Amino acid sequence: MITIDPATREIIWTPEFYVMKYFAHAVQSVAVRIGLPGNWSSNAVAFLNPNGQTVIVAANSTINRILLHWNLNLSIRSSLKSKYQL
């Protein structure tokens, strides 16, 4: 997740580092994983934190912005940027 270039001693933060950073920030250690059915279930994961907060982490591997609609006893609308957009 973090590598160091032996020649330059430069620290390189890999994409996996940032994925773990987002998970660690939002998902509490005793959270329960919630199953997600549907087309995006292989690109998303959801957790229920002990404080009742629902956390959804999703990845968009397409070149287009995608609008997702989640229904977990509440309505959540979100827009995921393409992995190619900053």
C-alpha positions as a Python dict, from the first residue, in 0.01 Angstrom:
ca = {
    (1, 'M'): (0, 0, 0),
    (2, 'I'): (294, 228, 60),
    (3, 'T'): (621, 176, -122),
    (4, 'I'): (952, 356, -116),
    (5, 'D'): (1158, 400, -429),
    (6, 'P'): (1501, 267, -325),
    (7, 'A'): (1686, 495, -566),
    (8, 'T'): (1517, 823, -473),
    (9, 'R'): (1373, 728, -132),
    (10, 'E'): (1045, 879, -253),
    (11, 'I'): (731, 758, -74),
    (12, 'I'): (466, 626, -314),
    (13, 'W'): (109, 604, -191),
    (14, 'T'): (-69, 335, -394),
    (15, 'P'): (-441, 343, -486),
    (16, 'E'): (-496, 59, -237),
    (17, 'F'): (-376, 289, 41),
    (18, 'Y'): (-651, 540, -38),
    (19, 'V'): (-916, 266, -55),
    (20, 'M'): (-819, 146, 293),
    (21, 'K'): (-806, 507, 416),
    (22, 'Y'): (-1168, 566, 311),
    (23, 'F'): (-1285, 240, 467),
    (24, 'A'): (-1104, 309, 792),
    (25, 'H'): (-1248, 660, 810),
    (26, 'A'): (-1613, 565, 754),
    (27, 'V'): (-1654, 205, 872),
    (28, 'Q'): (-1626, 145, 1245),
    (29, 'S'): (-1439, -164, 1367),
    (30, 'V'): (-1752, -345, 1489),
    (31, 'A'): (-1973, -251, 1192),
    (32, 'V'): (-2189, -521, 1032),
    (33, 'R'): (-2169, -579, 658),
    (34, 'I'): (-2502, -540, 474),
    (35, 'G'): (-2563, -736, 154),
    (36, 'L'): (-2637, -533, -159),
    (37, 'P'): (-2838, -703, -433),
    (38, 'G'): (-2850, -585, -790),
    (39, 'N'): (-2622, -484, -1071),
    (40, 'W'): (-2381, -285, -856),
    (41, 'S'): (-2334, -546, -584),
    (42, 'S'): (-1992, -642, -720),
    (43, 'N'): (-1878, -277, -720),
    (44, 'A'): (-2016, -170, -384),
    (45, 'V'): (-2024, -277, -23),
    (46, 'A'): (-2239, -147, 264),
    (47, 'F'): (-2196, -149, 640),
    (48, 'L'): (-2416, -62, 937),
    (49, 'N'): (-2214, 115, 1205),
    (50, 'P'): (-2310, 72, 1573),
    (51, 'N'): (-2435, 434, 1581),
    (52, 'G'): (-2698, 343, 1315),
    (53, 'Q'): (-2510, 510, 1030),
    (54, 'T'): (-2517, 324, 699),
    (55, 'V'): (-2194, 345, 500),
    (56, 'I'): (-2182, 257, 129),
    (57, 'V'): (-1852, 240, -55),
    (58, 'A'): (-1885, 211, -433),
    (59, 'A'): (-1643, 215, -725),
    (60, 'N'): (-1712, 344, -1072),
    (61, 'S'): (-1477, 181, -1323),
    (62, 'T'): (-1649, 332, -1628),
    (63, 'I'): (-1555, 648, -1815),
    (64, 'N'): (-1894, 809, -1743),
    (65, 'R'): (-2053, 962, -1437),
    (66, 'I'): (-2315, 720, -1305),
    (67, 'L'): (-2627, 797, -1102),
    (68, 'L'): (-2704, 533, -841),
    (69, 'H'): (-3017, 492, -632),
    (70, 'W'): (-2983, 300, -308),
    (71, 'N'): (-3281, 184, -104),
    (72, 'L'): (-3195, 59, 244),
    (73, 'N'): (-3521, 146, 418),
    (74, 'L'): (-3440, 501, 316),
    (75, 'S'): (-3371, 669, -13),
    (76, 'I'): (-3017, 768, -101),
    (77, 'R'): (-2921, 920, -435),
    (78, 'S'): (-2560, 962, -524),
    (79, 'S'): (-2349, 1034, -828),
    (80, 'L'): (-2018, 863, -888),
    (81, 'K'): (-1757, 1031, -1100),
    (82, 'S'): (-1571, 831, -1357),
    (83, 'K'): (-1235, 702, -1240),
    (84, 'Y'): (-1093, 921, -1517),
    (85, 'Q'): (-1244, 1244, -1379),
    (86, 'L'): (-1078, 1446, -1105),
}
